[in-house]
Amino acid sequence: MIGVICKLKVQKERIDEFEQLIMQFKAEVDEHEPGNLEYNVFKEGHGEYYVLEKFRDREALKEHDSTKHKETISPKVGKLLDAKPEVRVLEPLSN
């Protein structure tokens, strides 16, 4: 299993647009990625979001990074951010 935590700082005037896109992305992940065991978006304050993901293995993470929805939606999300995403890829202590 592989964990991913991604911190996203969204431009305050673009929050509604961001939330719509990130939930569209979540729906695509849930429907088309059996190797993604969990995809959740959390909000902290106004404009800070965390995406928490759990993948079956590194191959599933690799597949996630090459999906059509990531290719099309991620650049749109990127234009709504105030800063570069902070991404951490984590290994479990045990499987």
C-alpha positions in Angstrom: 0.0 0.0 0.0 1.1 3.6 -0.8 -0.3 6.8 0.8 -0.3 10.2 -0.7 -1.0 13.5 1.0 -1.2 16.6 -1.2 -1.6 20.1 0.2 -3.2 22.7 -2.1 -3.5 26.4 -1.5 -6.3 27.8 -3.7 -6.7 31.4 -4.8 -9.5 32.8 -2.5 -11.5 34.1 -5.4 -11.4 30.8 -7.2 -12.5 28.4 -4.4 -15.9 27.6 -5.9 -14.4 26.7 -9.2 -11.7 24.6 -7.5 -14.2 22.7 -5.4 -16.2 21.8 -8.5 -13.1 20.6 -10.4 -11.6 18.6 -7.5 -14.9 16.8 -6.9 -15.2 16.1 -10.6 -11.7 14.6 -10.4 -12.6 12.5 -7.3 -15.6 11.1 -9.2 -13.3 10.1 -12.1 -10.9 8.5 -9.7 -13.6 6.6 -7.9 -15.1 5.3 -11.1 -12.0 4.5 -13.2 -9.2 3.6 -10.8 -9.6 0.3 -9.0 -6.1 0.6 -7.6 -6.9 3.8 -5.8 -8.4 2.5 -2.6 -9.3 5.9 -1.1 -9.5 9.5 -2.4 -10.7 12.2 -0.1 -10.5 15.9 0.0 -10.4 17.9 3.2 -10.5 21.6 3.8 -8.7 23.6 6.4 -9.7 27.2 6.8 -10.4 29.3 3.7 -8.4 28.2 0.7 -6.3 25.3 2.1 -7.1 21.8 1.0 -5.6 18.3 1.6 -6.1 15.4 -0.7 -5.5 12.1 1.0 -5.1 9.0 -1.2 -4.4 5.4 -0.6 -3.2 3.2 -3.5 -3.0 -0.6 -3.7 0.7 -0.4 -4.7 3.2 1.7 -6.6 1.9 0.4 -9.9 -1.6 1.8 -9.1 0.0 5.2 -8.3 1.8 5.1 -11.6 -1.4 4.3 -13.4 -3.1 7.2 -11.6 -0.5 9.6 -12.8 -1.1 8.7 -16.4 -4.9 8.7 -16.5 -6.8 10.8 -19.0 -8.6 12.6 -16.2 -5.4 13.6 -14.5 -4.0 14.8 -17.8 -7.1 17.0 -18.4 -8.3 18.2 -15.0 -4.9 18.7 -13.2 -3.8 21.6 -15.4 -7.1 23.3 -14.8 -6.7 22.9 -11.0 -3.1 24.1 -11.2 -4.3 27.5 -12.6 -6.5 28.0 -9.5 -3.7 27.6 -7.0 -1.7 30.2 -5.1 1.3 28.0 -4.7 2.9 24.8 -6.0 1.2 21.7 -4.5 3.1 20.0 -1.6 3.0 16.3 -2.3 4.2 13.5 0.0 4.3 9.9 -1.0 4.3 7.6 2.1 5.1 4.0 2.7 3.2 2.2 5.5 5.0 0.8 8.5 3.5 -2.5 7.7 1.2 -4.0 5.0 
